[in-house]
Amino acid sequence: ASGFWFNIGGESSAACHINEDGTAVVAVGTPDIGGSRASMAMMAAEILGIPVERVRPIVADTSSIGFSFLTGGSRVTFATGMATTQAAEKVVEELKKRAAMIWDITPDAVEWKDGQAFPAGANAGSFEPLPLAEIALKSGRTGGPISAEVSINAQGAGPGFATHICDVEVDKETGYVKILRYTAVQDVGRAIHPSYVEGQIQGGVTQGIGWALNEEYIYDKDGRPENPGFLDYRVPVAPDVPMINAVMVENANPRHPFGARGVGEVPIVPPMAAVANAIADAIGIRMRDLPMSPPRLRAAIDAEELPRAAE
């Protein structure tokens, strides 16, 4: 089964600060629910040209940084990542100005590469490269702290698509469905942090399997829920799912500087249809209501078999 999610951008803010020891801090206002801090650090490190270990990402108090829209699985790496990238680019421009001040040349005669300032050409002078840490150490004598903050309304999130393949085993005596194998193929843009992208796909699939097979509220005759807690509300646990094979198709989003595309919500769309298709293929019965729980599936099997028995 295949599925689609539109993805969004929206308002996001980020700040990038350079410490005197040459490390950097990236501050954002969007909580980390899927590995976004690591992704922010990686994008900032790429722009600054320093190892990612020297970038400390933090989720700041939202009253201390510009407004950011909601945190969700389909927008933070895209939108806040774009703000982070632009803040880091502003910092690089400031670093070039500071290097120009140290060398007594114009800023446009300085280029930035691999975390160092270089003269842009022979006409700019024959100076030794200035590493970021050295420029940071001299910042008190060249204008003060080096930092930048950016607030944007990010556009161009780009939709996400996924196709899921599911194999099941159905116990016709009990109606129990066992997931034997599950493969999720998804257009992820460029996977900034592949392990976290894989984890988001696996999490979405697991949630979708729960929706497909077990999860529902049950109410008594007075409208009170009879399964209000996790002891009674059946969600998938580790033995319920196999190792989910996530296949990442990297088709870079041209509207993002690193090609990022939202991935967190796409994988919850196809599982219900994929599981239903697998059940239909296994026992020839098309389930049309969720969840396809053992009682419902057993009832559907009975409804199919009773007319045959009467013949």
Solvent accessible surface area in square Angstrom, and as a share of the most:
residue,aa,sasa,rsa
1,A,37,0.29
2,S,84,0.54
3,G,10,0.10
4,F,97,0.41
5,W,76,0.27
6,F,107,0.45
7,N,9,0.05
8,I,60,0.30
9,G,9,0.09
10,G,14,0.14
11,E,71,0.32
12,S,0,0.00
13,S,0,0.00
14,A,0,0.00
15,A,4,0.03
16,C,0,0.00
17,H,73,0.33
18,I,18,0.09
19,N,57,0.29
20,E,116,0.52
21,D,90,0.47
22,G,1,0.01
23,T,32,0.19
24,A,0,0.00
25,V,21,0.12
26,V,1,0.01
27,A,7,0.06
28,V,5,0.03
29,G,5,0.05
30,T,1,0.01
31,P,68,0.43
32,D,41,0.21
33,I,115,0.58
34,G,26,0.25
35,G,12,0.12
36,S,10,0.06
37,R,112,0.41
38,A,29,0.23
39,S,7,0.04
40,M,2,0.01
41,A,4,0.03
42,M,65,0.29
43,M,3,0.01
44,A,0,0.00
45,A,7,0.05
46,E,120,0.54
47,I,40,0.20
48,L,0,0.00
49,G,28,0.27
50,I,22,0.11
51,P,77,0.49
52,V,58,0.34
53,E,145,0.65
54,R,89,0.32
55,V,8,0.05
56,R,157,0.57
57,P,36,0.23
58,I,54,0.27
59,V,56,0.32
60,A,18,0.14
61,D,96,0.50
62,T,95,0.55
63,S,103,0.66
64,S,81,0.52
65,I,19,0.10
66,G,24,0.23
67,F,137,0.57
68,S,21,0.13
69,F,77,0.32
70,L,95,0.47
71,T,38,0.22
72,G,16,0.15
73,G,20,0.20
74,S,5,0.03
75,R,2,0.01
76,V,9,0.05
77,T,40,0.23
78,F,1,0.00
79,A,0,0.00
80,T,0,0.00
81,G,0,0.00
82,M,21,0.10
83,A,0,0.00
84,T,1,0.00
85,T,1,0.00
86,Q,65,0.29
87,A,0,0.00
88,A,0,0.00
89,E,78,0.35
90,K,115,0.49
91,V,1,0.00
92,V,16,0.09
93,E,91,0.41
94,E,47,0.21
95,L,0,0.00
96,K,38,0.16
97,K,102,0.43
98,R,12,0.05
99,A,0,0.00
100,A,2,0.01
101,M,112,0.50
102,I,56,0.28
103,W,24,0.08
104,D,129,0.67
105,I,40,0.21
106,T,82,0.47
107,P,63,0.40
108,D,127,0.66
109,A,20,0.15
110,V,5,0.03
111,E,74,0.33
112,W,40,0.14
113,K,109,0.46
114,D,110,0.57
115,G,5,0.05
116,Q,53,0.24
117,A,0,0.00
118,F,48,0.20
119,P,24,0.15
120,A,53,0.41
121,G,38,0.36
122,A,102,0.79
123,N,162,0.83
124,A,14,0.11
125,G,27,0.26
126,S,117,0.76
127,F,73,0.30
128,E,144,0.65
129,P,47,0.29
130,L,9,0.04
131,P,49,0.31
132,L,3,0.02
133,A,43,0.34
134,E,63,0.28
135,I,0,0.00
136,A,2,0.01
137,L,117,0.58
138,K,53,0.22
139,S,9,0.06
140,G,63,0.61
141,R,191,0.70
142,T,13,0.08
143,G,67,0.65
144,G,15,0.14
145,P,123,0.77
146,I,3,0.01
147,S,56,0.36
148,A,15,0.12
149,E,87,0.39
150,V,11,0.07
151,S,76,0.49
152,I,33,0.17
153,N,93,0.48
154,A,3,0.02
155,Q,105,0.47
156,G,20,0.20
157,A,9,0.07
158,G,19,0.19
159,P,53,0.33
160,G,0,0.00
161,F,108,0.45
162,A,5,0.04
163,T,57,0.33
164,H,2,0.01
165,I,100,0.51
166,C,16,0.10
167,D,48,0.25
168,V,18,0.10
169,E,97,0.44
170,V,22,0.13
171,D,61,0.31
172,K,91,0.39
173,E,142,0.64
174,T,74,0.43
175,G,0,0.00
176,Y,97,0.37
177,V,9,0.05
178,K,100,0.42
179,I,6,0.03
180,L,84,0.42
181,R,159,0.58
182,Y,0,0.00
183,T,24,0.14
184,A,0,0.00
185,V,45,0.26
186,Q,1,0.00
187,D,24,0.12
188,V,2,0.01
189,G,0,0.00
190,R,123,0.45
191,A,10,0.08
192,I,22,0.11
193,H,45,0.20
194,P,69,0.44
195,S,72,0.47
196,Y,97,0.37
197,V,17,0.10
198,E,59,0.26
199,G,37,0.35
200,Q,43,0.19
201,I,0,0.00
202,Q,37,0.17
203,G,40,0.39
204,G,7,0.07
205,V,0,0.00
206,T,37,0.21
207,Q,105,0.47
208,G,0,0.00
209,I,4,0.02
210,G,0,0.00
211,W,118,0.41
212,A,0,0.00
213,L,15,0.07
214,N,41,0.21
215,E,35,0.16
216,E,53,0.24
217,Y,134,0.51
218,I,85,0.43
219,Y,124,0.47
220,D,43,0.22
221,K,192,0.81
222,D,87,0.45
223,G,47,0.46
224,R,150,0.55
225,P,65,0.41
226,E,100,0.45
227,N,9,0.05
228,P,103,0.65
229,G,32,0.31
230,F,167,0.70
231,L,180,0.89
232,D,90,0.46
233,Y,37,0.14
234,R,102,0.37
235,V,45,0.26
236,P,22,0.14
237,V,81,0.47
238,A,86,0.67
239,P,118,0.74
240,D,31,0.16
241,V,31,0.18
242,P,34,0.22
243,M,153,0.68
244,I,7,0.04
245,N,79,0.40
246,A,13,0.10
247,V,58,0.33
248,M,60,0.27
249,V,70,0.40
250,E,104,0.47
251,N,82,0.42
252,A,48,0.37
253,N,4,0.02
254,P,124,0.78
255,R,142,0.52
256,H,10,0.04
257,P,73,0.46
258,F,34,0.14
259,G,4,0.04
260,A,1,0.01
261,R,26,0.09
262,G,5,0.05
263,V,12,0.07
264,G,18,0.18
265,E,56,0.25
266,V,0,0.00
267,P,0,0.00
268,I,37,0.19
269,V,49,0.28
270,P,2,0.01
271,P,0,0.00
272,M,26,0.12
273,A,49,0.38
274,A,5,0.04
275,V,0,0.00
276,A,10,0.08
277,N,64,0.33
278,A,13,0.10
279,I,0,0.00
280,A,19,0.15
281,D,130,0.67
282,A,55,0.43
283,I,32,0.16
284,G,60,0.58
285,I,17,0.09
286,R,106,0.39
287,M,21,0.09
288,R,200,0.73
289,D,97,0.51
290,L,71,0.35
291,P,3,0.02
292,M,2,0.01
293,S,10,0.07
294,P,41,0.26
295,P,100,0.63
296,R,88,0.32
297,L,0,0.00
298,R,60,0.22
299,A,58,0.45
300,A,24,0.19
301,I,1,0.01
302,D,56,0.29
303,A,66,0.52
304,E,69,0.31
305,E,68,0.30
306,L,121,0.60
307,P,76,0.48
308,R,153,0.56
309,A,87,0.67
310,A,90,0.70
311,E,178,0.80
